[in-house]
Each structure stands twice: as C-alpha cells, then as structure tokens.
Amino acid sequence: MRFPDFSEIIRWIGIIFCGVGIILVDILWTILGWKLFAGICGAFSSFGFVPE
C-alpha cells in the first residue's frame, strides 16, 4: 500500500470538507449568513478539489 501523494490528500480533504460543508452551510447560511464557507467550498469544486 503506497502512501498517497500530497495532491491526493488535498483532494480528499476537499471532498470531506465539501461533503460536510453542504450540510453545515445550509445551517450556517440560514443562521449566520456565513458565505465564506460556501465560497471556499466552491473554490475547491471549481478546481476539482486540487488547486493547480
């Protein structure tokens, strides 16, 4: 079993972050109007979770 490289780690962090974020952002957007979180998640998505 090989150790995953850095880009894979970033990708999985992005996937987990956004997966949880989709749930949290619904709550936070309603309560706090916290758009930063959605913006970060959107940035991950637009880069395919791996910033170039």
PDB file with SEQRES, HELIX, SHEET and CRYST1 records, atoms N, CA, C and O in Angstrom:
SEQRES   1 A   52  MET ARG PHE PRO ASP PHE SER GLU ILE ILE ARG TRP ILE          
SEQRES   2 A   52  GLY ILE ILE PHE CYS GLY VAL GLY ILE ILE LEU VAL ASP          
SEQRES   3 A   52  ILE LEU TRP THR ILE LEU GLY TRP LYS LEU PHE ALA GLY          
SEQRES   4 A   52  ILE CYS GLY ALA PHE SER SER PHE GLY PHE VAL PRO GLU          
HELIX    1 AA1 PHE A    6  ILE A   31  1                                  26    
HELIX    2 AA2 LYS A   35  SER A   46  1                                  12    
CRYST1    1.000    1.000    1.000  90.00  90.00  90.00 P 1           1          
ATOM      1  N   MET A   1       0.852  -1.191   0.000  1.00  0.00           N  
ATOM      2  CA  MET A   1       0.000   0.000   0.000  1.00  0.00           C  
ATOM      3  C   MET A   1       0.887   1.241   0.000  1.00  0.00           C  
ATOM      4  O   MET A   1       1.641   1.482   0.943  1.00  0.00           O  
ATOM      5  N   ARG A   2       0.785   2.014  -1.060  1.00  0.00           N  
ATOM      6  CA  ARG A   2       1.636   3.193  -1.166  1.00  0.00           C  
ATOM      7  C   ARG A   2       1.052   4.362  -0.381  1.00  0.00           C  
ATOM      8  O   ARG A   2      -0.157   4.455  -0.170  1.00  0.00           O  
ATOM      9  N   PHE A   3       1.931   5.233   0.038  1.00  0.00           N  
ATOM     10  CA  PHE A   3       1.491   6.434   0.743  1.00  0.00           C  
ATOM     11  C   PHE A   3       0.937   7.421  -0.281  1.00  0.00           C  
ATOM     12  O   PHE A   3       1.589   7.675  -1.294  1.00  0.00           O  
ATOM     13  N   PRO A   4      -0.253   7.986  -0.043  1.00  0.00           N  
ATOM     14  CA  PRO A   4      -0.839   8.909  -1.017  1.00  0.00           C  
ATOM     15  C   PRO A   4      -0.008  10.183  -1.133  1.00  0.00           C  
ATOM     16  O   PRO A   4       0.538  10.663  -0.140  1.00  0.00           O  
ATOM     17  N   ASP A   5       0.087  10.724  -2.332  1.00  0.00           N  
ATOM     18  CA  ASP A   5       0.846  11.962  -2.505  1.00  0.00           C  
ATOM     19  C   ASP A   5       0.020  13.167  -2.045  1.00  0.00           C  
ATOM     20  O   ASP A   5      -1.168  13.058  -1.739  1.00  0.00           O  
ATOM     21  N   PHE A   6       0.686  14.302  -2.009  1.00  0.00           N  
ATOM     22  CA  PHE A   6       0.080  15.493  -1.416  1.00  0.00           C  
ATOM     23  C   PHE A   6      -1.207  15.906  -2.116  1.00  0.00           C  
ATOM     24  O   PHE A   6      -2.173  16.298  -1.461  1.00  0.00           O  
ATOM     25  N   SER A   7      -1.226  15.822  -3.442  1.00  0.00           N  
ATOM     26  CA  SER A   7      -2.421  16.237  -4.183  1.00  0.00           C  
ATOM     27  C   SER A   7      -3.631  15.359  -3.850  1.00  0.00           C  
ATOM     28  O   SER A   7      -4.762  15.844  -3.819  1.00  0.00           O  
ATOM     29  N   GLU A   8      -3.392  14.074  -3.603  1.00  0.00           N  
ATOM     30  CA  GLU A   8      -4.491  13.190  -3.195  1.00  0.00           C  
ATOM     31  C   GLU A   8      -5.016  13.562  -1.816  1.00  0.00           C  
ATOM     32  O   GLU A   8      -6.223  13.545  -1.576  1.00  0.00           O  
ATOM     33  N   ILE A   9      -4.101  13.897  -0.911  1.00  0.00           N  
ATOM     34  CA  ILE A   9      -4.501  14.314   0.437  1.00  0.00           C  
ATOM     35  C   ILE A   9      -5.365  15.571   0.355  1.00  0.00           C  
ATOM     36  O   ILE A   9      -6.424  15.648   0.979  1.00  0.00           O  
ATOM     37  N   ILE A  10      -4.905  16.556  -0.421  1.00  0.00           N  
ATOM     38  CA  ILE A  10      -5.672  17.790  -0.610  1.00  0.00           C  
ATOM     39  C   ILE A  10      -7.046  17.483  -1.192  1.00  0.00           C  
ATOM     40  O   ILE A  10      -8.055  18.039  -0.759  1.00  0.00           O  
ATOM     41  N   ARG A  11      -7.073  16.588  -2.179  1.00  0.00           N  
ATOM     42  CA  ARG A  11      -8.334  16.229  -2.829  1.00  0.00           C  
ATOM     43  C   ARG A  11      -9.311  15.621  -1.828  1.00  0.00           C  
ATOM     44  O   ARG A  11     -10.482  15.999  -1.799  1.00  0.00           O  
ATOM     45  N   TRP A  12      -8.843  14.687  -1.013  1.00  0.00           N  
ATOM     46  CA  TRP A  12      -9.725  14.045  -0.029  1.00  0.00           C  
ATOM     47  C   TRP A  12     -10.179  15.015   1.050  1.00  0.00           C  
ATOM     48  O   TRP A  12     -11.324  14.958   1.501  1.00  0.00           O  
ATOM     49  N   ILE A  13      -9.278  15.912   1.468  1.00  0.00           N  
ATOM     50  CA  ILE A  13      -9.688  16.952   2.416  1.00  0.00           C  
ATOM     51  C   ILE A  13     -10.809  17.792   1.805  1.00  0.00           C  
ATOM     52  O   ILE A  13     -11.798  18.110   2.465  1.00  0.00           O  
ATOM     53  N   GLY A  14     -10.633  18.140   0.536  1.00  0.00           N  
ATOM     54  CA  GLY A  14     -11.660  18.917  -0.162  1.00  0.00           C  
ATOM     55  C   GLY A  14     -12.988  18.198  -0.247  1.00  0.00           C  
ATOM     56  O   GLY A  14     -14.037  18.795  -0.005  1.00  0.00           O  
ATOM     57  N   ILE A  15     -12.953  16.918  -0.589  1.00  0.00           N  
ATOM     58  CA  ILE A  15     -14.181  16.126  -0.704  1.00  0.00           C  
ATOM     59  C   ILE A  15     -14.894  16.030   0.642  1.00  0.00           C  
ATOM     60  O   ILE A  15     -16.106  16.231   0.725  1.00  0.00           O  
ATOM     61  N   ILE A  16     -14.139  15.724   1.693  1.00  0.00           N  
ATOM     62  CA  ILE A  16     -14.729  15.607   3.029  1.00  0.00           C  
ATOM     63  C   ILE A  16     -15.246  16.970   3.490  1.00  0.00           C  
ATOM     64  O   ILE A  16     -16.358  17.088   4.005  1.00  0.00           O  
ATOM     65  N   PHE A  17     -14.415  17.996   3.295  1.00  0.00           N  
ATOM     66  CA  PHE A  17     -14.770  19.360   3.686  1.00  0.00           C  
ATOM     67  C   PHE A  17     -16.066  19.798   3.023  1.00  0.00           C  
ATOM     68  O   PHE A  17     -16.947  20.364   3.670  1.00  0.00           O  
ATOM     69  N   CYS A  18     -16.173  19.534   1.734  1.00  0.00           N  
ATOM     70  CA  CYS A  18     -17.364  19.953   0.997  1.00  0.00           C  
ATOM     71  C   CYS A  18     -18.564  19.064   1.306  1.00  0.00           C  
ATOM     72  O   CYS A  18     -19.695  19.549   1.354  1.00  0.00           O  
ATOM     73  N   GLY A  19     -18.332  17.778   1.515  1.00  0.00           N  
ATOM     74  CA  GLY A  19     -19.424  16.871   1.876  1.00  0.00           C  
ATOM     75  C   GLY A  19     -20.081  17.280   3.181  1.00  0.00           C  
ATOM     76  O   GLY A  19     -21.306  17.339   3.282  1.00  0.00           O  
ATOM     77  N   VAL A  20     -19.247  17.563   4.185  1.00  0.00           N  
ATOM     78  CA  VAL A  20     -19.756  18.056   5.461  1.00  0.00           C  
ATOM     79  C   VAL A  20     -20.268  19.482   5.291  1.00  0.00           C  
ATOM     80  O   VAL A  20     -21.280  19.870   5.874  1.00  0.00           O  
ATOM     81  N   GLY A  21     -19.551  20.250   4.484  1.00  0.00           N  
ATOM     82  CA  GLY A  21     -19.893  21.651   4.266  1.00  0.00           C  
ATOM     83  C   GLY A  21     -21.271  21.865   3.674  1.00  0.00           C  
ATOM     84  O   GLY A  21     -21.956  22.830   4.013  1.00  0.00           O  
ATOM     85  N   ILE A  22     -21.678  20.965   2.789  1.00  0.00           N  
ATOM     86  CA  ILE A  22     -23.009  21.069   2.183  1.00  0.00           C  
ATOM     87  C   ILE A  22     -24.089  21.049   3.262  1.00  0.00           C  
ATOM     88  O   ILE A  22     -25.068  21.790   3.184  1.00  0.00           O  
ATOM     89  N   ILE A  23     -23.903  20.198   4.265  1.00  0.00           N  
ATOM     90  CA  ILE A  23     -24.847  20.129   5.384  1.00  0.00           C  
ATOM     91  C   ILE A  23     -24.720  21.374   6.261  1.00  0.00           C  
ATOM     92  O   ILE A  23     -25.712  22.028   6.581  1.00  0.00           O  
ATOM     93  N   LEU A  24     -23.483  21.688   6.641  1.00  0.00           N  
ATOM     94  CA  LEU A  24     -23.256  22.814   7.540  1.00  0.00           C  
ATOM     95  C   LEU A  24     -23.653  24.148   6.926  1.00  0.00           C  
ATOM     96  O   LEU A  24     -24.196  25.019   7.605  1.00  0.00           O  
ATOM     97  N   VAL A  25     -23.374  24.299   5.627  1.00  0.00           N  
ATOM     98  CA  VAL A  25     -23.632  25.602   5.011  1.00  0.00           C  
ATOM     99  C   VAL A  25     -25.121  25.917   4.978  1.00  0.00           C  
ATOM    100  O   VAL A  25     -25.510  27.081   5.062  1.00  0.00           O  
ATOM    101  N   ASP A  26     -25.957  24.887   4.856  1.00  0.00           N  
ATOM    102  CA  ASP A  26     -27.407  25.099   4.939  1.00  0.00           C  
ATOM    103  C   ASP A  26     -27.792  25.685   6.288  1.00  0.00           C  
ATOM    104  O   ASP A  26     -28.604  26.606   6.368  1.00  0.00           O  
ATOM    105  N   ILE A  27     -27.207  25.146   7.338  1.00  0.00           N  
ATOM    106  CA  ILE A  27     -27.485  25.630   8.692  1.00  0.00           C  
ATOM    107  C   ILE A  27     -26.885  27.018   8.893  1.00  0.00           C  
ATOM    108  O   ILE A  27     -27.563  27.947   9.332  1.00  0.00           O  
ATOM    109  N   LEU A  28     -25.589  27.140   8.562  1.00  0.00           N  
ATOM    110  CA  LEU A  28     -24.877  28.391   8.802  1.00  0.00           C  
ATOM    111  C   LEU A  28     -25.407  29.527   7.942  1.00  0.00           C  
ATOM    112  O   LEU A  28     -25.520  30.664   8.401  1.00  0.00           O  
ATOM    113  N   TRP A  29     -25.731  29.212   6.691  1.00  0.00           N  
ATOM    114  CA  TRP A  29     -26.257  30.242   5.787  1.00  0.00           C  
ATOM    115  C   TRP A  29     -27.547  30.810   6.354  1.00  0.00           C  
ATOM    116  O   TRP A  29     -27.776  32.019   6.305  1.00  0.00           O  
ATOM    117  N   THR A  30     -28.397  29.928   6.898  1.00  0.00           N  
ATOM    118  CA  THR A  30     -29.667  30.341   7.478  1.00  0.00           C  
ATOM    119  C   THR A  30     -29.464  31.151   8.761  1.00  0.00           C  
ATOM    120  O   THR A  30     -30.067  32.209   8.941  1.00  0.00           O  
ATOM    121  N   ILE A  31     -28.612  30.640   9.643  1.00  0.00           N  
ATOM    122  CA  ILE A  31     -28.444  31.274  10.952  1.00  0.00           C  
ATOM    123  C   ILE A  31     -27.521  32.491  10.879  1.00  0.00           C  
ATOM    124  O   ILE A  31     -27.840  33.552  11.415  1.00  0.00           O  
ATOM    125  N   LEU A  32     -26.383  32.332  10.217  1.00  0.00           N  
ATOM    126  CA  LEU A  32     -25.334  33.342  10.250  1.00  0.00           C  
ATOM    127  C   LEU A  32     -25.157  34.089   8.942  1.00  0.00           C  
ATOM    128  O   LEU A  32     -24.544  35.156   8.904  1.00  0.00           O  
ATOM    129  N   GLY A  33     -25.705  33.518   7.853  1.00  0.00           N  
ATOM    130  CA  GLY A  33     -25.415  34.099   6.546  1.00  0.00           C  
ATOM    131  C   GLY A  33     -23.929  34.011   6.217  1.00  0.00           C  
ATOM    132  O   GLY A  33     -23.366  34.920   5.607  1.00  0.00           O  
ATOM    133  N   TRP A  34     -23.298  32.911   6.624  1.00  0.00           N  
ATOM    134  CA  TRP A  34     -21.847  32.767   6.513  1.00  0.00           C  
ATOM    135  C   TRP A  34     -21.476  32.291   5.116  1.00  0.00           C  
ATOM    136  O   TRP A  34     -21.438  31.089   4.851  1.00  0.00           O  
ATOM    137  N   LYS A  35     -21.204  33.230   4.233  1.00  0.00           N  
ATOM    138  CA  LYS A  35     -20.976  32.919   2.828  1.00  0.00           C  
ATOM    139  C   LYS A  35     -19.532  32.512   2.545  1.00  0.00           C  
ATOM    140  O   LYS A  35     -19.255  31.912   1.506  1.00  0.00           O  
ATOM    141  N   LEU A  36     -18.617  32.827   3.445  1.00  0.00           N  
ATOM    142  CA  LEU A  36     -17.209  32.486   3.250  1.00  0.00           C  
ATOM    143  C   LEU A  36     -17.026  30.986   3.077  1.00  0.00           C  
ATOM    144  O   LEU A  36     -16.285  30.535   2.203  1.00  0.00           O  
ATOM    145  N   PHE A  37     -17.713  30.217   3.925  1.00  0.00           N  
ATOM    146  CA  PHE A  37     -17.609  28.761   3.876  1.00  0.00           C  
ATOM    147  C   PHE A  37     -18.022  28.230   2.514  1.00  0.00           C  
ATOM    148  O   PHE A  37     -17.341  27.387   1.930  1.00  0.00           O  
ATOM    149  N   ALA A  38     -19.141  28.731   2.016  1.00  0.00           N  
ATOM    150  CA  ALA A  38     -19.621  28.324   0.698  1.00  0.00           C  
ATOM    151  C   ALA A  38     -18.639  28.748  -0.393  1.00  0.00           C  
ATOM    152  O   ALA A  38     -18.449  28.024  -1.371  1.00  0.00           O  
ATOM    153  N   GLY A  39     -18.029  29.889  -0.235  1.00  0.00           N  
ATOM    154  CA  GLY A  39     -17.042  30.371  -1.197  1.00  0.00           C  
ATOM    155  C   GLY A  39     -15.814  29.478  -1.260  1.00  0.00           C  
ATOM    156  O   GLY A  39     -15.310  29.184  -2.344  1.00  0.00           O  
ATOM    157  N   ILE A  40     -15.330  29.043  -0.093  1.00  0.00           N  
ATOM    158  CA  ILE A  40     -14.183  28.136  -0.033  1.00  0.00           C  
ATOM    159  C   ILE A  40     -14.532  26.810  -0.690  1.00  0.00           C  
ATOM    160  O   ILE A  40     -13.759  26.283  -1.490  1.00  0.00           O  
ATOM    161  N   CYS A  41     -15.686  26.280  -0.355  1.00  0.00           N  
ATOM    162  CA  CYS A  41     -16.132  25.012  -0.929  1.00  0.00           C  
ATOM    163  C   CYS A  41     -16.296  25.130  -2.439  1.00  0.00           C  
ATOM    164  O   CYS A  41     -15.923  24.221  -3.181  1.00  0.00           O  
ATOM    165  N   GLY A  42     -16.846  26.232  -2.887  1.00  0.00           N  
ATOM    166  CA  GLY A  42     -16.989  26.476  -4.319  1.00  0.00           C  
ATOM    167  C   GLY A  42     -15.645  26.544  -5.031  1.00  0.00           C  
ATOM    168  O   GLY A  42     -15.506  26.085  -6.165  1.00  0.00           O  
ATOM    169  N   ALA A  43     -14.648  27.127  -4.347  1.00  0.00           N  
ATOM    170  CA  ALA A  43     -13.307  27.196  -4.924  1.00  0.00           C  
ATOM    171  C   ALA A  43     -12.720  25.796  -5.095  1.00  0.00           C  
ATOM    172  O   ALA A  43     -12.130  25.490  -6.131  1.00  0.00           O  
ATOM    173  N   PHE A  44     -12.881  24.950  -4.084  1.00  0.00           N  
ATOM    174  CA  PHE A  44     -12.440  23.558  -4.184  1.00  0.00           C  
ATOM    175  C   PHE A  44     -13.119  22.860  -5.360  1.00  0.00           C  
ATOM    176  O   PHE A  44     -12.468  22.166  -6.141  1.00  0.00           O  
ATOM    177  N   SER A  45     -14.415  23.049  -5.476  1.00  0.00           N  
ATOM    178  CA  SER A  45     -15.174  22.391  -6.540  1.00  0.00           C  
ATOM    179  C   SER A  45     -14.723  22.851  -7.923  1.00  0.00           C  
ATOM    180  O   SER A  45     -14.564  22.034  -8.830  1.00  0.00           O  
ATOM    181  N   SER A  46     -14.520  24.144  -8.084  1.00  0.00           N  
ATOM    182  CA  SER A  46     -14.148  24.677  -9.393  1.00  0.00           C  
ATOM    183  C   SER A  46     -12.754  24.233  -9.821  1.00  0.00           C  
ATOM    184  O   SER A  46     -12.460  24.162 -11.014  1.00  0.00           O  
ATOM    185  N   PHE A  47     -11.899  23.935  -8.849  1.00  0.00           N  
ATOM    186  CA  PHE A  47     -10.556  23.430  -9.147  1.00  0.00           C  
ATOM    187  C   PHE A  47     -10.502  21.906  -9.144  1.00  0.00           C  
ATOM    188  O   PHE A  47      -9.421  21.324  -9.229  1.00  0.00           O  
ATOM    189  N   GLY A  48     -11.653  21.262  -9.048  1.00  0.00           N  
ATOM    190  CA  GLY A  48     -11.662  19.801  -8.982  1.00  0.00           C  
ATOM    191  C   GLY A  48     -11.017  19.303  -7.706  1.00  0.00           C  
ATOM    192  O   GLY A  48     -10.425  18.224  -7.693  1.00  0.00           O  
ATOM    193  N   PHE A  49     -11.121  20.064  -6.644  1.00  0.00           N  
ATOM    194  CA  PHE A  49     -10.571  19.781  -5.319  1.00  0.00           C  
ATOM    195  C   PHE A  49      -9.051  19.862  -5.254  1.00  0.00           C  
ATOM    196  O   PHE A  49      -8.477  19.701  -4.177  1.00  0.00           O  
ATOM    197  N   VAL A  50      -8.389  20.106  -6.378  1.00  0.00           N  
ATOM    198  CA  VAL A  50      -6.929  20.197  -6.370  1.00  0.00           C  
ATOM    199  C   VAL A  50      -6.508  21.513  -7.017  1.00  0.00           C  
ATOM    200  O   VAL A  50      -6.436  21.601  -8.243  1.00  0.00           O  
ATOM    201  N   PRO A  51      -6.228  22.542  -6.205  1.00  0.00           N  
ATOM    202  CA  PRO A  51      -5.751  23.802  -6.770  1.00  0.00           C  
ATOM    203  C   PRO A  51      -4.499  23.580  -7.605  1.00  0.00           C  
ATOM    204  O   PRO A  51      -3.578  22.880  -7.186  1.00  0.00           O  
ATOM    205  N   GLU A  52      -4.472  24.172  -8.774  1.00  0.00           N  
ATOM    206  CA  GLU A  52      -3.316  23.983  -9.673  1.00  0.00           C  
ATOM    207  C   GLU A  52      -2.129  24.804  -9.176  1.00  0.00           C  
ATOM    208  O   GLU A  52      -1.062  24.782  -9.790  1.00  0.00           O  
TER     209      GLU A  52                                                      
END                                                                             
